[in-house]
Amino acid sequence: MRRCFGKFTPLIAGLLAGLLFAILVVPLIAQPAREFYNVREEVTLSGTVSSVLRGPAPGMIWGGHLMIDTLHGKVDASLGRWGLEGKGAPTVKPGQQVEVTGIIKTVRNKEVLVTRTLKVNGKIYAMRTQHGIAVSPQARQRAAEKGEGQ
């Protein structure tokens, strides 16, 4: 029995590898690609900061948030994982006027502005790349040293 089973081991391994490949690749081909962040959908909003959250409250996406009072109501502006951390991060306080640019997404049945740039006190801070990836404190510092983005 062992001798017979040993002959089929490479065949079984090959079939399992092919099945795994089909399971992973076919759904990717069958569905249209969806972008998380599309710069063509960006909006720019201005308003007054009502509160600053260094971390998420229950039900919010991860990272820092600004609650902003705009002409159209209160907006939850997500600044990303490192939005308010590290050297070169913006200092924002309630009562300050800000301008945020990003896209509005529905996350956990709540609208949130996924912020790409934040303008406060005349400075523009990059919170995310054009692909929606959060900018780390190290990347922000390197950009500041090169004189970019602020």
C-alpha positions as CSV (number, residue, x, y, z in Angstrom):
1,M,0.0,0.0,0.0
2,R,2.8,2.4,0.9
3,R,4.6,1.7,-2.4
4,C,1.4,2.5,-4.4
5,F,0.6,5.7,-2.5
6,G,4.2,7.0,-2.9
7,K,3.8,6.9,-6.7
8,F,0.8,9.2,-6.6
9,T,2.2,11.8,-4.1
10,P,3.7,14.1,-6.8
11,L,0.4,13.9,-8.8
12,I,-1.7,14.7,-5.8
13,A,0.6,17.6,-4.9
14,G,0.4,18.9,-8.4
15,L,-3.4,18.7,-8.4
16,L,-3.7,20.5,-5.1
17,A,-1.3,23.2,-6.3
18,G,-3.4,23.7,-9.4
19,L,-6.6,23.8,-7.4
20,L,-5.1,26.4,-5.0
21,F,-4.0,28.5,-8.0
22,A,-7.5,28.4,-9.5
23,I,-9.1,29.4,-6.2
24,L,-6.8,32.4,-5.8
25,V,-6.5,33.6,-9.4
26,V,-10.0,33.1,-10.9
27,P,-11.8,35.4,-8.5
28,L,-9.3,38.1,-9.2
29,I,-9.8,37.9,-12.9
30,A,-13.6,37.5,-12.8
31,Q,-14.2,40.7,-10.8
32,P,-13.4,44.2,-11.9
33,A,-10.6,45.8,-10.0
34,R,-11.8,48.2,-7.3
35,E,-9.6,51.0,-6.1
36,F,-9.7,52.0,-2.5
37,Y,-8.6,55.5,-3.2
38,N,-9.3,57.3,-6.5
39,V,-8.1,60.9,-6.8
40,R,-10.8,61.6,-9.4
41,E,-13.4,61.3,-6.5
42,E,-11.6,63.8,-4.3
43,V,-13.5,66.7,-2.6
44,T,-12.1,69.6,-0.6
45,L,-13.9,70.8,2.5
46,S,-13.2,73.7,4.9
47,G,-14.4,74.0,8.4
48,T,-13.7,74.4,12.1
49,V,-12.3,71.6,14.1
50,S,-14.7,70.6,16.9
51,S,-12.6,67.7,18.3
52,V,-9.3,65.9,17.7
53,L,-9.1,62.2,18.3
54,R,-5.6,60.8,18.4
55,G,-7.0,57.3,18.1
56,P,-10.3,55.9,16.9
57,A,-13.5,55.8,18.9
58,P,-15.5,52.6,18.8
59,G,-16.8,52.0,15.3
60,M,-14.2,54.3,13.6
61,I,-11.5,53.2,11.2
62,W,-7.9,53.1,12.7
63,G,-5.9,56.2,13.2
64,G,-6.3,59.8,14.1
65,H,-9.5,61.7,13.3
66,L,-10.6,65.3,13.1
67,M,-14.3,66.1,13.7
68,I,-14.9,69.1,11.5
69,D,-18.0,71.4,11.4
70,T,-18.6,72.4,7.8
71,L,-21.4,74.3,6.1
72,H,-22.8,70.9,5.2
73,G,-22.7,69.4,8.7
74,K,-20.2,67.5,10.8
75,V,-17.5,65.5,9.0
76,D,-15.3,62.7,10.3
77,A,-11.9,63.2,8.6
78,S,-9.7,60.2,9.0
79,L,-6.0,61.2,9.0
80,G,-4.6,57.7,8.8
81,R,-2.6,55.5,11.1
82,W,0.2,58.1,11.6
83,G,-1.7,61.3,10.8
84,L,-1.0,63.0,14.2
85,E,2.2,61.2,15.1
86,G,5.9,61.8,14.7
87,K,8.1,64.7,13.8
88,G,6.6,67.0,11.3
89,A,3.0,65.9,12.1
90,P,0.4,68.7,12.2
91,T,-0.7,70.3,15.4
92,V,-4.4,70.7,15.4
93,K,-6.7,72.0,18.2
94,P,-10.4,72.5,18.5
95,G,-11.5,75.8,17.1
96,Q,-8.9,76.0,14.3
97,Q,-9.9,76.4,10.7
98,V,-8.7,73.6,8.4
99,E,-9.1,72.5,4.8
100,V,-9.1,68.7,4.1
101,T,-8.9,67.0,0.7
102,G,-9.9,63.4,0.3
103,I,-12.6,61.0,-0.7
104,I,-15.8,60.1,1.1
105,K,-16.2,56.4,1.9
106,T,-18.9,54.6,3.8
107,V,-17.2,52.5,6.5
108,R,-19.2,50.5,9.0
109,N,-22.4,52.3,7.8
110,K,-20.9,55.7,8.6
111,E,-19.5,58.3,6.1
112,V,-15.9,59.2,6.7
113,L,-13.6,61.5,4.7
114,V,-10.4,59.5,3.9
115,T,-8.0,62.5,4.1
116,R,-5.1,62.8,1.7
117,T,-4.0,66.3,2.6
118,L,-4.7,68.6,5.5
119,K,-4.1,72.3,5.4
120,V,-3.8,74.0,8.8
121,N,-2.1,77.3,9.6
122,G,-1.1,77.8,6.0
123,K,0.8,74.5,5.8
124,I,-0.2,71.5,3.8
125,Y,0.4,68.1,5.3
126,A,0.3,64.8,3.4
127,M,-1.7,62.2,5.3
128,R,-1.9,59.7,2.5
129,T,-0.4,59.1,-1.0
130,Q,-2.4,59.4,-4.2
131,H,-3.2,55.7,-3.8
132,G,-4.6,56.1,-0.3
133,I,-1.6,54.7,1.6
134,A,-1.0,56.4,5.0
135,V,2.2,58.4,5.0
136,S,4.5,57.3,7.9
137,P,6.3,59.8,10.2
138,Q,9.6,58.7,8.6
139,A,8.4,59.4,5.0
140,R,7.0,62.8,6.2
141,Q,10.3,63.7,7.8
142,R,12.2,62.7,4.6
143,A,9.8,64.9,2.5
144,A,10.3,67.8,4.9
145,E,14.1,67.5,4.6
146,K,13.8,67.6,0.8
147,G,11.4,70.6,1.1
148,E,8.5,68.7,-0.4
149,G,4.8,68.8,0.5
150,Q,4.8,71.6,3.1
